[in-house]
Amino acid sequence: MKVEDLYQEIILDHYRAKHHSGLRDPYEVEVHHVNPSCGDEVTLRVHVDGGTVTDVSYEGQGCSISQASTSVMTDLVIGRPVADGLELHQEFLTLMQSKGALEPDEERLEDAIAFAGVSKFPARVKCALLGWSAFKDAALQASASPADNQQGVSR
Ligand code: ZN
């Protein structure tokens, strides 16, 4: 089996049976991101507890790449510290901007390495990044407000 076929299989598996899909409670932040160039949409909720991403739930529609990538992302970030989840976002972003020149780090990115080939197609990169961008947006908002409260900002 060629590596491209294997990657295609991983993407289709996630598309057919999306992990952690559906919108759940509790959550701190809900965001809605769209990728107009392809028509992909995702509504995504993040639940952060004690600095850890305890849940990411979502409802999306669009192409198989956007849907599968969001599914893979939830597998990677749920259960991790927010900072680590944001680092993974950065690593995936770097991979997607590599135009196929970067060897993906399977230890870190797990199933997300399947999207390495997508980085050669600029029109599809936004599809693969949609769920990740939504996660970053929501995670930053979720970790920003409680931290301010904990620091007891005096007025
Ligand atoms: Zn798409």
Backbone and ligand atoms as CSV (ligand in chain L), in Angstrom:
chain,resi,resn,atom,element,x,y,z
A,1,MET,N,N,0.842,-1.210,0.000
A,1,MET,CA,C,0.000,0.000,0.000
A,1,MET,C,C,0.876,1.259,0.000
A,2,LYS,N,N,0.613,2.139,-0.924
A,2,LYS,CA,C,1.394,3.383,-0.977
A,2,LYS,C,C,0.996,4.284,0.195
A,3,VAL,N,N,1.951,5.151,0.578
A,3,VAL,CA,C,1.684,6.012,1.718
A,3,VAL,C,C,0.512,6.952,1.434
A,4,GLU,N,N,0.372,7.391,0.178
A,4,GLU,CA,C,-0.748,8.277,-0.196
A,4,GLU,C,C,-2.087,7.564,0.023
A,5,ASP,N,N,-2.119,6.270,-0.309
A,5,ASP,CA,C,-3.350,5.500,-0.125
A,5,ASP,C,C,-3.675,5.338,1.348
A,6,LEU,N,N,-2.623,5.109,2.134
A,6,LEU,CA,C,-2.799,4.966,3.574
A,6,LEU,C,C,-3.361,6.259,4.166
A,7,TYR,N,N,-2.801,7.388,3.742
A,7,TYR,CA,C,-3.268,8.690,4.219
A,7,TYR,C,C,-4.730,8.906,3.824
A,8,GLN,N,N,-5.053,8.522,2.581
A,8,GLN,CA,C,-6.417,8.661,2.093
A,8,GLN,C,C,-7.381,7.833,2.956
A,9,GLU,N,N,-6.943,6.627,3.326
A,9,GLU,CA,C,-7.748,5.753,4.178
A,9,GLU,C,C,-8.019,6.398,5.529
A,10,ILE,N,N,-6.966,6.974,6.132
A,10,ILE,CA,C,-7.106,7.615,7.452
A,10,ILE,C,C,-8.133,8.737,7.372
A,11,ILE,N,N,-8.027,9.559,6.320
A,11,ILE,CA,C,-8.951,10.686,6.165
A,11,ILE,C,C,-10.387,10.182,5.986
A,12,LEU,N,N,-10.562,9.165,5.161
A,12,LEU,CA,C,-11.919,8.638,4.929
A,12,LEU,C,C,-12.501,7.993,6.187
A,13,ASP,N,N,-11.641,7.308,6.955
A,13,ASP,CA,C,-12.112,6.689,8.203
A,13,ASP,C,C,-12.669,7.743,9.154
A,14,HIS,N,N,-11.948,8.834,9.293
A,14,HIS,CA,C,-12.415,9.905,10.193
A,14,HIS,C,C,-13.660,10.589,9.646
A,15,TYR,N,N,-13.730,10.715,8.326
A,15,TYR,CA,C,-14.883,11.369,7.708
A,15,TYR,C,C,-16.144,10.519,7.909
A,16,ARG,N,N,-15.980,9.203,7.767
A,16,ARG,CA,C,-17.139,8.298,7.891
A,16,ARG,C,C,-17.619,8.197,9.328
A,17,ALA,N,N,-16.693,8.189,10.273
A,17,ALA,CA,C,-17.045,8.052,11.692
A,17,ALA,C,C,-16.271,9.093,12.482
A,18,LYS,N,N,-16.837,10.299,12.518
A,18,LYS,CA,C,-16.139,11.419,13.152
A,18,LYS,C,C,-16.048,11.220,14.661
A,19,HIS,N,N,-14.842,11.436,15.193
A,19,HIS,CA,C,-14.634,11.289,16.629
A,19,HIS,C,C,-15.086,12.551,17.369
A,20,HIS,N,N,-15.738,12.337,18.516
A,20,HIS,CA,C,-16.162,13.433,19.400
A,20,HIS,C,C,-17.128,14.417,18.739
A,21,SER,N,N,-17.859,14.007,17.705
A,21,SER,CA,C,-18.752,14.963,17.041
A,21,SER,C,C,-20.035,15.150,17.845
A,22,GLY,N,N,-20.750,16.214,17.525
A,22,GLY,CA,C,-21.943,16.611,18.285
A,22,GLY,C,C,-21.568,17.717,19.249
A,23,LEU,N,N,-22.559,18.525,19.632
A,23,LEU,CA,C,-22.282,19.638,20.553
A,23,LEU,C,C,-22.672,19.221,21.962
A,24,ARG,N,N,-21.745,19.404,22.917
A,24,ARG,CA,C,-21.979,18.943,24.285
A,24,ARG,C,C,-21.821,20.048,25.319
A,25,ASP,N,N,-22.425,19.820,26.465
A,25,ASP,CA,C,-22.214,20.642,27.666
A,25,ASP,C,C,-21.343,19.855,28.616
A,26,PRO,N,N,-20.627,20.465,29.524
A,26,PRO,CA,C,-20.474,21.924,29.644
A,26,PRO,C,C,-19.413,22.446,28.684
A,27,TYR,N,N,-19.441,23.748,28.480
A,27,TYR,CA,C,-18.403,24.382,27.666
A,27,TYR,C,C,-18.296,25.843,28.083
A,28,GLU,N,N,-17.152,26.448,27.809
A,28,GLU,CA,C,-16.959,27.861,28.141
A,28,GLU,C,C,-17.156,28.755,26.919
A,29,VAL,N,N,-16.684,28.274,25.782
A,29,VAL,CA,C,-16.677,29.111,24.586
A,29,VAL,C,C,-17.200,28.318,23.389
A,30,GLU,N,N,-18.046,28.973,22.587
A,30,GLU,CA,C,-18.498,28.369,21.327
A,30,GLU,C,C,-18.127,29.322,20.195
A,31,VAL,N,N,-17.548,28.777,19.141
A,31,VAL,CA,C,-17.188,29.607,17.992
A,31,VAL,C,C,-17.774,28.977,16.731
A,32,HIS,N,N,-17.918,29.825,15.706
A,32,HIS,CA,C,-18.400,29.345,14.413
A,32,HIS,C,C,-17.421,29.832,13.355
A,33,HIS,N,N,-16.798,28.908,12.665
A,33,HIS,CA,C,-15.845,29.289,11.623
A,33,HIS,C,C,-16.308,28.760,10.272
A,34,VAL,N,N,-16.048,29.551,9.238
A,34,VAL,CA,C,-16.412,29.138,7.887
A,34,VAL,C,C,-15.208,29.245,6.957
A,35,ASN,N,N,-15.228,28.414,5.944
A,35,ASN,CA,C,-14.217,28.463,4.897
A,35,ASN,C,C,-14.966,28.712,3.594
A,36,PRO,N,N,-15.155,30.006,3.260
A,36,PRO,CA,C,-16.023,30.362,2.126
A,36,PRO,C,C,-15.542,29.774,0.802
A,37,SER,N,N,-14.231,29.579,0.653
A,37,SER,CA,C,-13.727,29.114,-0.640
A,37,SER,C,C,-14.211,27.703,-0.969
A,38,CYS,N,N,-14.586,26.933,0.081
A,38,CYS,CA,C,-15.048,25.561,-0.166
A,38,CYS,C,C,-16.469,25.357,0.333
A,39,GLY,N,N,-16.928,26.241,1.229
A,39,GLY,CA,C,-18.265,26.101,1.793
A,39,GLY,C,C,-18.297,25.272,3.071
A,40,ASP,N,N,-17.121,25.053,3.675
A,40,ASP,CA,C,-17.064,24.289,4.929
A,40,ASP,C,C,-17.458,25.183,6.104
A,41,GLU,N,N,-18.152,24.572,7.066
A,41,GLU,CA,C,-18.529,25.303,8.282
A,41,GLU,C,C,-18.348,24.414,9.485
A,42,VAL,N,N,-17.992,25.025,10.611
A,42,VAL,CA,C,-17.935,24.262,11.852
A,42,VAL,C,C,-18.360,25.144,13.025
A,43,THR,N,N,-19.196,24.579,13.889
A,43,THR,CA,C,-19.501,25.190,15.175
A,43,THR,C,C,-18.789,24.333,16.197
A,44,LEU,N,N,-17.973,24.966,17.037
A,44,LEU,CA,C,-17.102,24.197,17.917
A,44,LEU,C,C,-17.140,24.758,19.341
A,45,ARG,N,N,-17.225,23.839,20.302
A,45,ARG,CA,C,-17.230,24.219,21.714
A,45,ARG,C,C,-16.003,23.654,22.412
A,46,VAL,N,N,-15.474,24.455,23.326
A,46,VAL,CA,C,-14.316,24.012,24.094
A,46,VAL,C,C,-14.647,24.069,25.579
A,47,HIS,N,N,-14.300,22.995,26.256
A,47,HIS,CA,C,-14.436,22.956,27.713
A,47,HIS,C,C,-13.044,22.812,28.309
A,48,VAL,N,N,-12.667,23.816,29.104
A,48,VAL,CA,C,-11.345,23.828,29.733
A,48,VAL,C,C,-11.531,23.763,31.239
A,49,ASP,N,N,-10.793,22.856,31.867
A,49,ASP,CA,C,-10.889,22.716,33.322
A,49,ASP,C,C,-9.476,22.633,33.890
A,50,GLY,N,N,-9.138,23.595,34.741
A,50,GLY,CA,C,-7.819,23.592,35.353
A,50,GLY,C,C,-6.680,23.625,34.345
A,51,GLY,N,N,-6.881,24.372,33.268
A,51,GLY,CA,C,-5.829,24.514,32.261
A,51,GLY,C,C,-5.740,23.356,31.289
A,52,THR,N,N,-6.634,22.363,31.452
A,52,THR,CA,C,-6.627,21.214,30.542
A,52,THR,C,C,-7.864,21.248,29.643
A,53,VAL,N,N,-7.664,20.888,28.390
A,53,VAL,CA,C,-8.785,20.779,27.453
A,53,VAL,C,C,-9.522,19.487,27.793
A,54,THR,N,N,-10.664,19.611,28.468
A,54,THR,CA,C,-11.371,18.396,28.874
A,54,THR,C,C,-12.380,17.922,27.834
A,55,ASP,N,N,-12.831,18.843,26.939
A,55,ASP,CA,C,-13.700,18.399,25.854
A,55,ASP,C,C,-13.658,19.389,24.699
A,56,VAL,N,N,-13.749,18.861,23.517
A,56,VAL,CA,C,-13.975,19.661,22.317
A,56,VAL,C,C,-15.104,18.968,21.563
A,57,SER,N,N,-16.224,19.680,21.395
A,57,SER,CA,C,-17.346,19.094,20.667
A,57,SER,C,C,-17.674,20.003,19.496
A,58,TYR,N,N,-18.280,19.457,18.465
A,58,TYR,CA,C,-18.466,20.259,17.249
A,58,TYR,C,C,-19.553,19.669,16.364
A,59,GLU,N,N,-20.054,20.564,15.511
A,59,GLU,CA,C,-20.948,20.144,14.452
A,59,GLU,C,C,-20.466,20.843,13.201
A,60,GLY,N,N,-20.234,20.097,12.161
A,60,GLY,CA,C,-19.712,20.724,10.961
A,60,GLY,C,C,-20.364,20.188,9.722
A,61,GLN,N,N,-20.188,20.935,8.640
A,61,GLN,CA,C,-20.583,20.406,7.350
A,61,GLN,C,C,-19.570,20.885,6.326
A,62,GLY,N,N,-19.422,20.102,5.282
A,62,GLY,CA,C,-18.470,20.479,4.247
A,62,GLY,C,C,-17.749,19.273,3.713
A,63,CYS,N,N,-16.596,19.518,3.123
A,63,CYS,CA,C,-15.874,18.459,2.425
A,63,CYS,C,C,-15.249,17.465,3.405
A,64,SER,N,N,-14.820,16.326,2.871
A,64,SER,CA,C,-14.256,15.268,3.711
A,64,SER,C,C,-12.990,15.727,4.420
A,65,ILE,N,N,-12.190,16.577,3.780
A,65,ILE,CA,C,-10.938,17.026,4.410
A,65,ILE,C,C,-11.217,17.879,5.645
A,66,SER,N,N,-12.161,18.815,5.528
A,66,SER,CA,C,-12.455,19.678,6.676
A,66,SER,C,C,-13.057,18.868,7.825
A,67,GLN,N,N,-13.936,17.940,7.497
A,67,GLN,CA,C,-14.590,17.134,8.530
A,67,GLN,C,C,-13.606,16.181,9.212
A,68,ALA,N,N,-12.807,15.511,8.399
A,68,ALA,CA,C,-11.855,14.542,8.937
A,68,ALA,C,C,-10.784,15.235,9.768
A,69,SER,N,N,-10.346,16.398,9.322
A,69,SER,CA,C,-9.287,17.110,10.030
A,69,SER,C,C,-9.764,17.561,11.413
A,70,THR,N,N,-11.029,17.978,11.494
A,70,THR,CA,C,-11.592,18.383,12.784
A,70,THR,C,C,-11.660,17.177,13.726
A,71,SER,N,N,-12.056,16.034,13.188
A,71,SER,CA,C,-12.122,14.805,13.981
A,71,SER,C,C,-10.745,14.425,14.536
A,72,VAL,N,N,-9.747,14.466,13.679
A,72,VAL,CA,C,-8.368,14.146,14.085
A,72,VAL,C,C,-7.884,15.122,15.159
A,73,MET,N,N,-8.217,16.399,14.969
A,73,MET,CA,C,-7.793,17.429,15.919
A,73,MET,C,C,-8.334,17.146,17.320
A,74,THR,N,N,-9.619,16.730,17.415
A,74,THR,CA,C,-10.186,16.487,18.750
A,74,THR,C,C,-9.460,15.332,19.440
A,75,ASP,N,N,-9.102,14.297,18.675
A,75,ASP,CA,C,-8.339,13.181,19.253
A,75,ASP,C,C,-7.038,13.689,19.872
A,76,LEU,N,N,-6.421,14.651,19.199
A,76,LEU,CA,C,-5.104,15.126,19.627
A,76,LEU,C,C,-5.157,16.061,20.828
A,77,VAL,N,N,-6.140,16.949,20.872
A,77,VAL,CA,C,-6.080,18.007,21.885
A,77,VAL,C,C,-6.853,17.690,23.167
A,78,ILE,N,N,-7.870,16.825,23.095
A,78,ILE,CA,C,-8.647,16.527,24.301
A,78,ILE,C,C,-7.758,15.798,25.303
A,79,GLY,N,N,-7.762,16.297,26.545
A,79,GLY,CA,C,-6.949,15.695,27.595
A,79,GLY,C,C,-5.571,16.328,27.748
A,80,ARG,N,N,-5.279,17.289,26.875
A,80,ARG,CA,C,-3.970,17.953,26.962
A,80,ARG,C,C,-4.097,19.334,27.587
A,81,PRO,N,N,-2.995,19.817,28.168
A,81,PRO,CA,C,-2.988,21.218,28.607
A,81,PRO,C,C,-3.271,22.128,27.399
A,82,VAL,N,N,-3.964,23.238,27.650
A,82,VAL,CA,C,-4.311,24.169,26.569
A,82,VAL,C,C,-3.062,24.581,25.789
A,83,ALA,N,N,-1.978,24.896,26.519
A,83,ALA,CA,C,-0.747,25.365,25.866
A,83,ALA,C,C,-0.212,24.315,24.899
A,84,ASP,N,N,-0.308,23.056,25.280
A,84,ASP,CA,C,0.172,21.978,24.423
A,84,ASP,C,C,-0.722,21.834,23.191
A,85,GLY,N,N,-2.031,21.982,23.406
A,85,GLY,CA,C,-2.971,21.938,22.282
A,85,GLY,C,C,-2.677,23.041,21.276
A,86,LEU,N,N,-2.331,24.226,21.793
A,86,LEU,CA,C,-2.019,25.348,20.905
A,86,LEU,C,C,-0.696,25.112,20.177
A,87,GLU,N,N,0.234,24.433,20.841
A,87,GLU,CA,C,1.504,24.082,20.188
A,87,GLU,C,C,1.251,23.101,19.034
A,88,LEU,N,N,0.356,22.132,19.280
A,88,LEU,CA,C,0.009,21.178,18.220
A,88,LEU,C,C,-0.621,21.909,17.041
A,89,HIS,N,N,-1.470,22.911,17.344
A,89,HIS,CA,C,-2.051,23.719,16.277
A,89,HIS,C,C,-0.943,24.342,15.436
A,90,GLN,N,N,0.075,24.879,16.115
A,90,GLN,CA,C,1.180,25.528,15.417
A,90,GLN,C,C,1.951,24.518,14.557
A,91,GLU,N,N,2.170,23.330,15.097
A,91,GLU,CA,C,2.896,22.300,14.349
A,91,GLU,C,C,2.110,21.853,13.118
A,92,PHE,N,N,0.784,21.728,13.291
A,92,PHE,CA,C,-0.052,21.328,12.148
A,92,PHE,C,C,-0.081,22.444,11.104
A,93,LEU,N,N,-0.161,23.690,11.574
A,93,LEU,CA,C,-0.161,24.843,10.671
A,93,LEU,C,C,1.133,24.878,9.856
A,94,THR,N,N,2.257,24.657,10.525
A,94,THR,CA,C,3.563,24.637,9.850
A,94,THR,C,C,3.589,23.543,8.787
A,95,LEU,N,N,3.059,22.367,9.147
A,95,LEU,CA,C,3.007,21.257,8.192
A,95,LEU,C,C,2.157,21.628,6.973
A,96,MET,N,N,1.009,22.268,7.228
A,96,MET,CA,C,0.094,22.594,6.139
A,96,MET,C,C,0.633,23.705,5.248
A,97,GLN,N,N,1.566,24.496,5.789
A,97,GLN,CA,C,2.146,25.582,4.987
A,97,GLN,C,C,3.431,25.138,4.294
A,98,SER,N,N,3.779,23.850,4.436
A,98,SER,CA,C,5.080,23.372,3.937
A,98,SER,C,C,5.063,23.011,2.456
A,99,LYS,N,N,3.883,23.042,1.834
A,99,LYS,CA,C,3.753,22.687,0.410
A,99,LYS,C,C,4.343,21.310,0.116
A,100,GLY,N,N,4.209,20.403,1.067
A,100,GLY,CA,C,4.662,19.029,0.859
A,100,GLY,C,C,6.144,18.812,1.131
A,101,ALA,N,N,6.834,19.862,1.597
A,101,ALA,CA,C,8.291,19.770,1.762
A,101,ALA,C,C,8.701,19.242,3.138
A,102,LEU,N,N,7.742,19.178,4.061
A,102,LEU,CA,C,8.080,18.834,5.441
A,102,LEU,C,C,7.727,17.377,5.736
A,103,GLU,N,N,8.605,16.701,6.438
A,103,GLU,CA,C,8.333,15.338,6.883
A,103,GLU,C,C,7.539,15.427,8.191
A,104,PRO,N,N,6.294,14.941,8.212
A,104,PRO,CA,C,5.491,15.111,9.425
A,104,PRO,C,C,5.988,14.261,10.596
A,105,ASP,N,N,5.829,14.789,11.791
A,105,ASP,CA,C,6.258,14.130,13.020
A,105,ASP,C,C,5.098,13.275,13.547
A,106,GLU,N,N,5.150,11.968,13.273
A,106,GLU,CA,C,4.030,11.099,13.631
A,106,GLU,C,C,3.846,10.971,15.133
A,107,GLU,N,N,4.944,11.041,15.893
A,107,GLU,CA,C,4.862,10.955,17.347
A,107,GLU,C,C,3.948,12.043,17.899
A,108,ARG,N,N,4.060,13.228,17.314
A,108,ARG,CA,C,3.306,14.369,17.798
A,108,ARG,C,C,1.930,14.463,17.132
A,109,LEU,N,N,1.910,14.322,15.818
A,109,LEU,CA,C,0.692,14.648,15.076
A,109,LEU,C,C,-0.211,13.447,14.801
A,110,GLU,N,N,0.274,12.244,15.081
A,110,GLU,CA,C,-0.544,11.034,14.923
A,110,GLU,C,C,-1.302,11.023,13.582
A,111,ASP,N,N,-2.629,10.843,13.611
A,111,ASP,CA,C,-3.392,10.752,12.357
A,111,ASP,C,C,-3.316,12.032,11.517
A,112,ALA,N,N,-2.959,13.152,12.136
A,112,ALA,CA,C,-2.906,14.417,11.390
A,112,ALA,C,C,-1.826,14.407,10.311
A,113,ILE,N,N,-0.885,13.452,10.397
A,113,ILE,CA,C,0.129,13.366,9.340
A,113,ILE,C,C,-0.513,13.009,7.995
A,114,ALA,N,N,-1.718,12.453,8.050
A,114,ALA,CA,C,-2.412,12.067,6.811
A,114,ALA,C,C,-2.707,13.270,5.917
A,115,PHE,N,N,-2.668,14.466,6.512
A,115,PHE,CA,C,-2.979,15.675,5.744
A,115,PHE,C,C,-1.736,16.303,5.115
A,116,ALA,N,N,-0.572,15.661,5.335
A,116,ALA,CA,C,0.680,16.204,4.788
A,116,ALA,C,C,0.559,16.422,3.279
A,117,GLY,N,N,-0.071,15.459,2.589
A,117,GLY,CA,C,-0.218,15.569,1.143
A,117,GLY,C,C,-1.104,16.731,0.724
A,118,VAL,N,N,-2.064,17.089,1.595
A,118,VAL,CA,C,-2.995,18.187,1.304
A,118,VAL,C,C,-2.240,19.515,1.197
A,119,SER,N,N,-1.085,19.601,1.884
A,119,SER,CA,C,-0.335,20.865,1.900
A,119,SER,C,C,0.178,21.242,0.506
A,120,LYS,N,N,0.150,20.284,-0.423
A,120,LYS,CA,C,0.567,20.589,-1.804
A,120,LYS,C,C,-0.545,21.283,-2.586
A,121,PHE,N,N,-1.742,21.318,-2.013
A,121,PHE,CA,C,-2.885,21.894,-2.729
A,121,PHE,C,C,-3.429,23.094,-1.954
A,122,PRO,N,N,-2.933,24.304,-2.305
A,122,PRO,CA,C,-3.281,25.509,-1.540
A,122,PRO,C,C,-4.785,25.677,-1.325
A,123,ALA,N,N,-5.583,25.281,-2.306
A,123,ALA,CA,C,-7.030,25.465,-2.186
A,123,ALA,C,C,-7.622,24.593,-1.080
A,124,ARG,N,N,-6.960,23.468,-0.762
A,124,ARG,CA,C,-7.499,22.567,0.250
A,124,ARG,C,C,-6.909,22.798,1.639
A,125,VAL,N,N,-5.823,23.573,1.709
A,125,VAL,CA,C,-5.179,23.808,3.007
A,125,VAL,C,C,-6.158,24.434,3.996
A,126,LYS,N,N,-6.974,25.377,3.495
A,126,LYS,CA,C,-7.958,26.034,4.377
A,126,LYS,C,C,-8.975,25.032,4.910
A,127,CYS,N,N,-9.298,24.030,4.107
A,127,CYS,CA,C,-10.225,22.977,4.543
A,127,CYS,C,C,-9.633,22.247,5.751
A,128,ALA,N,N,-8.362,21.864,5.616
A,128,ALA,CA,C,-7.705,21.093,6.672
A,128,ALA,C,C,-7.499,21.921,7.932
A,129,LEU,N,N,-7.408,23.245,7.772
A,129,LEU,CA,C,-7.123,24.103,8.931
A,129,LEU,C,C,-8.374,24.597,9.647
A,130,LEU,N,N,-9.545,24.426,9.033
A,130,LEU,CA,C,-10.775,25.029,9.585
A,130,LEU,C,C,-11.013,24.650,11.051
A,131,GLY,N,N,-11.062,23.359,11.343
A,131,GLY,CA,C,-11.334,22.906,12.706
A,131,GLY,C,C,-10.242,23.323,13.681
A,132,TRP,N,N,-9.012,23.290,13.222
A,132,TRP,CA,C,-7.873,23.683,14.069
A,132,TRP,C,C,-7.936,25.164,14.409
A,133,SER,N,N,-8.282,25.988,13.424
A,133,SER,CA,C,-8.388,27.431,13.674
A,133,SER,C,C,-9.509,27.713,14.664
A,134,ALA,N,N,-10.606,26.994,14.517
A,134,ALA,CA,C,-11.739,27.160,15.435
A,134,ALA,C,C,-11.315,26.765,16.851
A,135,PHE,N,N,-10.559,25.672,16.959
A,135,PHE,CA,C,-10.076,25.244,18.271
A,135,PHE,C,C,-9.184,26.307,18.895
A,136,LYS,N,N,-8.238,26.825,18.111
A,136,LYS,CA,C,-7.315,27.823,18.637
A,136,LYS,C,C,-8.091,29.047,19.149
A,137,ASP,N,N,-9.016,29.528,18.322
A,137,ASP,CA,C,-9.841,30.676,18.670
A,137,ASP,C,C,-10.570,30.426,20.001
A,138,ALA,N,N,-11.252,29.290,20.097
A,138,ALA,CA,C,-12.047,28.978,21.290
A,138,ALA,C,C,-11.153,28.751,22.511
A,139,ALA,N,N,-10.044,28.053,22.325
A,139,ALA,CA,C,-9.160,27.745,23.453
A,139,ALA,C,C,-8.533,29.009,24.023
A,140,LEU,N,N,-8.168,29.940,23.149
A,140,LEU,CA,C,-7.583,31.197,23.614
A,140,LEU,C,C,-8.609,31.994,24.414
A,141,GLN,N,N,-9.842,32.036,23.908
A,141,GLN,CA,C,-10.903,32.756,24.625
A,141,GLN,C,C,-11.190,32.088,25.965
A,142,ALA,N,N,-11.234,30.747,25.952
A,142,ALA,CA,C,-11.583,30.006,27.175
A,142,ALA,C,C,-10.513,30.158,28.240
A,143,SER,N,N,-9.263,30.241,27.835
A,143,SER,CA,C,-8.202,30.334,28.839
A,143,SER,C,C,-7.943,31.776,29.243
A,144,ALA,N,N,-8.386,32.728,28.424
A,144,ALA,CA,C,-8.134,34.140,28.729
A,144,ALA,C,C,-8.966,34.633,29.906
A,145,SER,N,N,-10.289,34.447,29.842
A,145,SER,CA,C,-11.148,35.082,30.850
A,145,SER,C,C,-10.972,34.537,32.267
A,146,PRO,N,N,-10.960,33.201,32.479
A,146,PRO,CA,C,-10.815,32.733,33.866
A,146,PRO,C,C,-9.478,33.140,34.485
A,147,ALA,N,N,-8.417,33.159,33.656
A,147,ALA,CA,C,-7.096,33.527,34.158
A,147,ALA,C,C,-7.117,34.949,34.719
A,148,ASP,N,N,-7.801,35.844,34.018
A,148,ASP,CA,C,-7.907,37.231,34.476
A,148,ASP,C,C,-8.578,37.275,35.855
A,149,ASN,N,N,-9.635,36.475,36.004
A,149,ASN,CA,C,-10.354,36.451,37.272
A,149,ASN,C,C,-9.464,35.928,38.400
A,150,GLN,N,N,-8.734,34.833,38.085
A,150,GLN,CA,C,-7.893,34.216,39.105
A,150,GLN,C,C,-6.803,35.165,39.583
A,151,GLN,N,N,-6.330,35.999,38.670
A,151,GLN,CA,C,-5.264,36.921,39.052
A,151,GLN,C,C,-5.805,38.072,39.900
A,152,GLY,N,N,-7.121,38.132,40.047
A,152,GLY,CA,C,-7.734,39.133,40.903
A,152,GLY,C,C,-7.346,40.543,40.530
A,153,VAL,N,N,-7.543,40.884,39.286
A,153,VAL,CA,C,-7.178,42.211,38.798
A,153,VAL,C,C,-7.918,43.281,39.623
A,154,SER,N,N,-7.163,44.142,40.251
A,154,SER,CA,C,-7.808,45.180,41.056
A,154,SER,C,C,-8.081,46.398,40.186
A,155,ARG,N,N,-9.164,47.063,40.489
A,155,ARG,CA,C,-9.494,48.210,39.648
A,155,ARG,C,C,-9.212,49.526,40.334
L,1,ZN,ZN,ZN,-13.338,21.979,2.121
